[in-house]
Amino acid sequence: MGILLKNISTLLTLQGAAQKQGCRIREEDLGILKQASILFEKERIVWVGTDKKLPKEFAKKKHQEINMKGKTVLPGFVECHTHLIFAGDRAAEFEMRNQGVSYQEIAARGGGILSTMKKTRGASLANLAQAGQERANHFISQGVTTLEIKSGYALNLKDELKMLQAAQKVQGLRTVSTFLGAHALPPEFKSYEDYLAFLAQEILPVVKKKKLARRVDVFIEKGFFPPEASEKYLRRAQELGFEVLVHADQLSLSGGSDVAVRIGALSGDHLLQVTDKEIQNLAKSETTCVLLPAADLYMKTKYPPAREMIDAGARVALATDFNPGSSPTQDLNLVGLLARLEMKMSLPEVIGAYTVGAAHALNLQQDVGSLEVGKSADILCMEKDWQTLFYSVGERVDKVVFSRGKKIFGSLK
């Protein structure tokens, strides 16, 4: 028996945005339907349209009918860049950065990622999984139905696997695990090149065999992983069957986006320091530009040139970059508001970036990001009009959330 959501005041299918592969999204691409219905059976959508056009064969079938009483319905949000699994916090470092100490200097003093590494190595699998589930629940309450989760706070074989195992224990929504062993240089190694060789030879095959992740990421940056060795590492990951992506050009123009385009990475993430040359190359590629303005706010840097990227034809996604150091927030409203205020993105562009664009960043565009027949029933229902999205930071509008056809949050009265 399926579920029929009827009497939807406004339904945003994002069909047009999906057809345009998330590029140059305008209001007409949101697929706005008034007085609409959506029918899904098991995990899949079988019909979408206006109430008046509901086919008779569906109307006669025995479905669980739910009167939405004028709610707004749109695709569930796709949160495509998080560091969800970690132990401890870095609140003291926030104060240091606020007093003028640079991110690189904090790292050189043994802080930053290495600080979280020590606490994460010492945490149990059960504690990491519990904390991860609590954080995931907060994302779900905001309408997130697909969540990317990176490793990268253990930097050794045993505890990186522990992080990925904790990520797999997160329940409710769809999760996508990414191996980010190349996040920082652990104290056991003297050079980034040697550590990358260790990851490629010793850890990637184990991650692949145990099916703990299908994606590999690397932090290409001055003072972190160099582009040439990183490209070699990512190409080895591709040979093993992993999808790849890059933390690129965040603190400096370090060549990360060039590597991403050259190897056909799913995404280049951050992209603050790119020039017109890199933007044009990204626009000509299939690589999604994942922009993380909450991290830019916390780091007190400039914001990525989203307007130039979109106008050039690049596909853009948005995400929180939730982590204990440079972006300790899970607030999607904050991310969307910063995109509108500081990155000159329109509301339709922000909605598209958090659905279709983010789905492309995870290579899930055939399944999520829009509400179309055959796609997963990942659905967000809310009381307010869609034009109130990404408008008020911290606001918690009553929501009902379905993931793969099952209600995972909220109450339908």
Order of alpha helices (4+ residues) and beta strands (2+ residues): beta-alpha-beta-beta-alpha-beta-beta-beta-alpha-alpha-alpha-alpha-beta-alpha-beta-alpha-alpha-beta-alpha-beta-beta-alpha-beta-alpha-beta-alpha-alpha-beta-alpha-alpha-alpha-beta-beta-beta
